[in-house]
Amino acid sequence: MIKNKKIIVKNKPAKKVEKKGKKELVFVDDERSFWVNNGPILKNIDDLMIALENINDDQYNHHVSSEKNDFAQWVEIVLCEPEKAKLLRKAGNKKKAVQVLKKK
């Protein structure tokens, strides 16, 4: 039986290092990176978009269910993008989540 891990986030700001259009792309350090189940390690919102395009349904469903959305939680708390997180929670599936992330 696999127990869900609790996400523990220390309150320190994410690093903003690269401009993409009008908004800065936020990169996080190793400690605050998102580790996809049996998949890549994500450091920014672009990494998340690419990962969602490539992970399988089992990997996605490991992080997203009716009770939780680890991706949205990470985007809200670590990347400090609450509006994007809200849209991710409403997306409902992997394809729609990718569409949310493509809208910059």
GIGI-V748043 format. One record per residue. RES is the residue in three letters. PHI is phi as a letter, one per 20 degrees, with the letter a starting at -180 (999 if undefined). Layout:
RES,PHI  RES,PHI
//
This chain:
MET,999  ILE,e  LYS,e  ASN,f  LYS,e  LYS,e  ILE,e  ILE,d  VAL,c  LYS,e  ASN,e  LYS,c  PRO,f  ALA,f  LYS,e  LYS,d  VAL,c  GLU,c  LYS,e  LYS,c  GLY,m  LYS,e  LYS,d  GLU,f  LEU,e  VAL,e  PHE,d  VAL,d  ASP,f  ASP,g  GLU,f  ARG,d  SER,f  PHE,d  TRP,d  VAL,f  ASN,g  ASN,l  GLY,b  PRO,f  ILE,d  LEU,d  LYS,d  ASN,b  ILE,f  ASP,f  ASP,g  LEU,f  MET,f  ILE,f  ALA,f  LEU,f  GLU,f  ASN,d  ILE,f  ASN,e  ASP,f  ASP,f  GLN,f  TYR,f  ASN,f  HIS,f  HIS,d  VAL,c  SER,b  SER,f  GLU,e  LYS,b  ASN,b  ASP,f  PHE,f  ALA,f  GLN,f  TRP,f  VAL,f  GLU,f  ILE,e  VAL,e  LEU,e  CYS,l  GLU,c  PRO,f  GLU,f  LYS,f  ALA,f  LYS,f  LEU,f  LEU,f  ARG,f  LYS,e  ALA,g  GLY,n  ASN,b  LYS,f  LYS,f  LYS,f  ALA,f  VAL,f  GLN,f  VAL,g  LEU,f  LYS,f  LYS,e  LYS,e
//
